Amino acid sequence: MSKASAKIREEFLQLLPPTIFFLVALSIVAVVRVLMLKGTGIPVSTPVQILVGALVLGKSVLIADLMPFINKYPDKPLAYNVAWKTAIYVFVALVIHYLERLVEFWKEAPGFVAANQKLLEAMIWPHFWAIQIVLVVLIFNYCVVHELSRFIGGAKVREMFFGAPPDARP
């Protein structure tokens, strides 16, 4: 196997876990949105938007993990990094969630300020915050599993969940 194909395979395998997690998470959020918006006429996310969002979030998490400030508490108990990363990812999710709604209004408004004003007037805030709560729980769970995997090791976590590989059994 060439160096390039080995690197592509390595990158793909790193991208897979967060992408799958966020694909499931965004699908849950989409179902919640569909249930909340039924009968309102407000458009909901399509499966393609969910897949693209999961790919973007998966790659974003990998890039964020390379930044020095993201792993701020390496010598503290895991709860510190879990809380820190959850706060960062939730803030980013909040901004993305708001901007996603803003883009919908910007298509019809003459400018950014008008779109933002129209969004603030039309936003169903309980729905917005309900989605944010779901995202907080999902992101927190992702951060817990990610930090445990980082601490214990991916192979050990896979063995704990799925058993030892057939070739490693006594």
GIGI-V212712 format. One record per residue. RES is the residue in one letter. NEAR is the number of other C-alpha atoms within 12 Angstrom. Layout:
res=RES near=NEAR
res=RES near=NEAR
This chain:
res=M near=8
res=S near=8
res=K near=9
res=A near=10
res=S near=11
res=A near=12
res=K near=13
res=I near=14
res=R near=15
res=E near=13
res=E near=17
res=F near=19
res=L near=18
res=Q near=23
res=L near=26
res=L near=22
res=P near=26
res=P near=33
res=T near=29
res=I near=26
res=F near=31
res=F near=35
res=L near=28
res=V near=26
res=A near=32
res=L near=38
res=S near=30
res=I near=23
res=V near=37
res=A near=31
res=V near=21
res=V near=24
res=R near=29
res=V near=21
res=L near=18
res=M near=23
res=L near=23
res=K near=15
res=G near=11
res=T near=14
res=G near=9
res=I near=19
res=P near=18
res=V near=26
res=S near=25
res=T near=17
res=P near=18
res=V near=15
res=Q near=18
res=I near=27
res=L near=23
res=V near=20
res=G near=31
res=A near=30
res=L near=27
res=V near=25
res=L near=34
res=G near=34
res=K near=26
res=S near=23
res=V near=33
res=L near=23
res=I near=18
res=A near=20
res=D near=25
res=L near=13
res=M near=13
res=P near=11
res=F near=15
res=I near=25
res=N near=26
res=K near=22
res=Y near=18
res=P near=18
res=D near=11
res=K near=14
res=P near=16
res=L near=24
res=A near=24
res=Y near=20
res=N near=30
res=V near=32
res=A near=27
res=W near=26
res=K near=34
res=T near=31
res=A near=21
res=I near=26
res=Y near=34
res=V near=30
res=F near=19
res=V near=22
res=A near=36
res=L near=25
res=V near=16
res=I near=20
res=H near=29
res=Y near=26
res=L near=20
res=E near=23
res=R near=29
res=L near=27
res=V near=21
res=E near=23
res=F near=27
res=W near=20
res=K near=17
res=E near=15
res=A near=17
res=P near=13
res=G near=15
res=F near=18
res=V near=15
res=A near=18
res=A near=25
res=N near=25
res=Q near=18
res=K near=23
res=L near=26
res=L near=18
res=E near=13
res=A near=19
res=M near=22
res=I near=20
res=W near=16
res=P near=14
res=H near=25
res=F near=29
res=W near=21
res=A near=22
res=I near=32
res=Q near=30
res=I near=21
res=V near=26
res=L near=36
res=V near=27
res=V near=23
res=L near=28
res=I near=37
res=F near=28
res=N near=25
res=Y near=31
res=C near=35
res=V near=25
res=V near=28
res=H near=30
res=E near=30
res=L near=23
res=S near=22
res=R near=20
res=F near=21
res=I near=17
res=G near=15
res=G near=20
res=A near=18
res=K near=17
res=V near=19
res=R near=17
res=E near=17
res=M near=15
res=F near=13
res=F near=12
res=G near=14
res=A near=15
res=P near=14
res=P near=9
res=D near=7
res=A near=9
res=R near=8
res=P near=6
